[in-house]
């Protein structure tokens, strides 16, 4: 079985050549790194936090993170954890089906899927949770682009989550970190969703300044690897990937990662002026 692309033509181009050009444009954008990825080096990377909006909005921000993958040691597997926006299905859902994009097929690490299902009883395999969810899928063409030299060696674990307790987040992170220290973790998340379109208007004056301060509160907790405080902080906020970020932070902490670096940060209003705003940020965890 193969999980067919559901977000192509909506979040990113659905043609191989156009998608290749779109991703290159994200790297070369004035909001992106300004250059294509360099050569692979023997550099350890534990984790990333990457946005998951349409490429025309968050693609340049995501490019900063994927440049790091291209220039780091190839991991044994890549765990991609995203929010289940619809909350359809179980609170944590994996999929053993391979994923397909316009760039081809990405293999799922089935042994890692089985390990998670065995050690975390609340994690289930569920196709419905993944069918229309974009938070995992939008990461895949970028991943394929920066790993084109090693595509046959790449395996992923796709996991979408919703309504987990902090303790359940810890259980997932411990299970994955204990399985293999050479796994790379990716948390797929946008940050503050502000405006009437998101039913979140905690302030109406000095909006840019207030949003930056609000986002920085989250960033400070992330920099401190403080998953518990971040969990509490996020309960009345609009960070869609709160739980994926916590799982990735805790997993990387278990692997003795030492530092979180903010690579890029901007809001959707930088691309298109609107009364609604979504914050995008990319981080490395090393």
C-alpha positions in Angstrom: 0.0 0.0 0.0 1.1 3.6 -0.7 -0.2 6.8 0.9 -0.8 9.0 -2.2 0.0 12.7 -2.1 -3.0 14.7 -0.9 -1.5 18.2 -0.6 0.2 18.4 -4.1 -1.2 21.2 -6.2 -2.4 22.9 -3.0 0.5 23.3 -0.6 3.2 22.7 -3.3 3.5 22.1 -7.0 2.2 18.7 -8.4 4.7 18.4 -11.3 8.3 17.2 -10.8 10.0 20.0 -12.7 7.8 22.8 -11.2 8.3 21.4 -7.7 12.0 21.2 -8.2 12.0 24.8 -9.3 9.7 25.8 -6.4 12.0 24.3 -3.8 15.1 25.8 -5.3 13.3 29.2 -5.2 12.7 28.7 -1.5 16.4 28.2 -0.8 17.3 31.2 -3.0 14.5 33.5 -1.6 15.5 36.6 0.3 13.7 35.1 3.3 15.5 31.8 2.8 19.2 30.9 3.1 20.0 32.7 -0.2 21.9 29.6 -1.5 21.3 26.0 -2.4 22.5 23.4 0.1 26.2 22.5 0.2 28.0 19.2 0.5 27.2 16.6 3.1 29.6 16.6 6.1 30.2 14.4 9.1 28.1 16.7 11.3 25.6 15.4 13.9 22.1 16.8 13.8 19.5 15.6 16.4 16.4 17.4 15.4 14.6 20.2 13.6 11.4 22.2 14.1 10.0 23.2 10.7 6.8 25.0 9.5 4.2 23.2 7.3 2.2 25.9 5.5 2.1 26.2 1.7 5.6 26.6 0.2 4.8 30.1 -1.1 4.4 31.1 2.6 6.6 29.0 4.8 8.9 27.3 2.2 11.8 29.8 2.6 11.7 29.3 6.4 11.7 25.5 5.9 14.6 25.7 3.5 16.9 26.9 6.4 16.2 23.7 8.2 16.5 21.4 5.3 19.9 23.0 4.3 21.1 21.7 7.7 20.0 18.1 6.8 21.8 18.3 3.5 25.0 19.4 5.1 24.9 16.9 8.0 25.5 13.2 8.6 22.9 11.0 7.1 20.6 9.6 9.9 19.5 5.9 10.2 15.9 7.0 10.0 13.9 10.2 10.1 11.0 10.5 12.5 8.5 13.2 11.3 5.9 14.2 13.9 3.0 16.5 13.0 -0.3 17.6 14.5 -3.4 15.8 13.5 -5.3 19.0 12.6 -8.7 17.2 12.2 -8.2 15.1 15.3 -9.8 12.2 13.4 -8.8 8.8 14.7 -6.6 7.9 17.7 -4.6 10.4 19.7 -1.4 9.1 18.1 -1.4 7.5 14.7 1.5 5.9 12.7 1.3 4.5 9.2 3.4 1.7 7.7 2.5 2.5 4.1 5.1 4.2 2.0 4.5 7.8 1.0 4.4 9.1 -2.5 5.1 12.6 -3.8 5.9 14.0 -7.3 9.5 13.2 -6.6 8.8 9.5 -6.0 8.3 7.2 -3.1 9.6 7.4 0.4 10.0 4.2 2.4 8.6 3.9 5.9 10.8 2.2 8.6 8.4 -0.6 9.4 10.5 -2.0 12.2 10.4 1.4 13.9 6.6 1.5 13.4 6.3 -1.9 15.2 8.6 -0.8 18.0 6.4 2.3 18.7 3.2 0.2 18.5 4.6 -2.3 20.9 6.0 0.1 23.5 3.2 2.7 23.4 -0.2 1.1 23.5 -2.0 4.4 22.9 -0.3 4.7 19.5 -2.3 3.0 16.8 -1.8 2.4 13.1 -4.6 4.4 11.3 -4.9 5.4 7.7 -7.8 7.8 8.2 -5.6 10.0 10.4 -3.1 10.4 7.6 -5.2 10.4 4.5 -5.8 14.2 4.3 -3.3 15.5 6.9 -0.7 17.7 5.3 1.7 18.3 8.3 3.8 15.2 7.4 3.4 15.3 3.7 4.6 18.9 3.1 8.0 17.9 4.7 8.6 15.1 2.3 9.5 16.9 -1.0 12.0 19.1 0.9 13.5 15.9 2.5 13.7 14.2 -0.9 15.4 17.3 -2.4 18.1 17.5 0.1 18.7 13.7 0.3 18.7 13.1 -3.5 22.2 11.6 -3.2 20.9 9.0 -0.7 17.2 8.5 -1.5 17.4 4.7 -1.5 18.8 4.8 2.1 16.2 7.1 3.6 13.4 5.7 5.7 10.8 7.7 7.7 8.4 7.2 10.5 5.3 9.3 10.1 3.4 10.1 13.3 0.5 12.5 13.8 -0.7 13.4 17.3 -3.5 15.2 19.1 -4.8 15.5 22.6 -1.8 13.7 24.2 -0.9 14.2 27.9 2.6 15.4 28.7 3.4 11.9 30.1 2.3 10.3 26.8 4.6 12.7 24.9 7.5 11.6 27.2 6.7 7.9 26.5 6.9 8.4 22.8 10.1 10.4 23.0 11.8 7.8 25.3 10.8 4.9 23.1 12.1 6.5 19.9 15.3 7.8 21.5 16.1 4.4 23.1 15.5 2.6 19.8 18.4 4.2 17.8 20.7 7.2 18.7 21.2 7.9 15.0 17.5 8.9 14.3 16.8 12.4 13.2 13.6 14.0 14.6 11.5 16.6 12.8 8.7 18.4 14.5 6.3 19.8 11.9 4.7 23.0 13.4 3.6 26.5 12.7 3.6 28.9 15.6 1.0 31.6 16.6 -2.1 31.7 14.5 -3.5 35.2 15.1 -6.7 37.0 13.9 -10.4 36.5 13.6 -9.9 33.7 11.0 -8.3 31.7 13.8 -10.7 33.0 16.6 -7.6 34.2 18.5 -7.3 38.0 19.0 -5.7 38.5 22.5 -4.6 42.0 21.5 -5.6 44.6 18.9 -2.9 47.3 19.3 0.8 47.1 18.5 0.0 43.7 16.9 3.5 43.1 15.3 5.3 43.8 18.6 2.8 41.8 20.7 3.1 38.8 18.3 6.8 38.9 18.4 6.8 38.9 22.2 4.3 36.1 22.3 6.4 34.0 19.9 9.6 34.7 21.8 8.0 33.4 25.0 7.6 30.0 23.2 11.1 30.2 21.6 12.7 30.8 25.1 11.1 27.6 26.5 12.2 25.7 23.4 15.8 27.0 23.7 15.8 25.8 27.4 14.5 22.3 26.4 11.7 22.9 28.9 9.0 20.6 27.5 6.9 20.6 30.6 6.6 24.4 30.8 6.1 24.6 27.0 3.2 22.1 27.4 1.5 24.3 30.1 2.3 27.5 28.1 0.6 26.1 25.0 -2.7 25.2 26.4 -4.3 28.5 25.7 -2.2 29.4 22.6 -2.5 28.5 18.9 0.7 26.6 18.2 -0.6 23.7 16.2 2.5 21.5 16.6 2.8 22.0 20.4 2.9 18.2 21.0 5.2 17.3 18.2 7.7 20.0 19.4 7.6 18.6 23.0 8.2 15.0 21.7 11.1 16.1 19.6 12.6 18.3 22.3 12.4 15.5 24.9 13.8 12.8 22.5 16.7 15.0 21.6 17.3 15.8 25.3 17.4 12.0 26.0 20.1 11.8 23.3 22.1 14.5 25.1 21.6 17.3 22.5 22.9 20.5 24.0 21.7 23.4 22.0 18.6 24.7 20.1 19.3 27.3 17.4 16.7 29.6 15.8 17.5 29.7 12.1 14.6 31.8 10.7 11.5 33.5 11.9 8.9 35.6 10.1 5.1 35.8 9.9 2.8 35.2 6.9 2.0 38.9 6.7 5.6 39.3 5.4 4.3 37.5 2.3 0.7 38.7 2.1 -0.8 41.5 4.2 -3.9 40.3 6.1 -5.7 40.8 9.4 -4.8 37.1 10.0 -1.2 36.0 10.7 0.7 32.8 11.1 4.2 32.7 12.6 6.8 30.5 11.0 10.1 29.5 12.6 12.8 26.9 11.9 15.1 25.5 14.5 18.0 23.0 14.7 18.7 20.9 17.7 22.3 19.9 18.0 
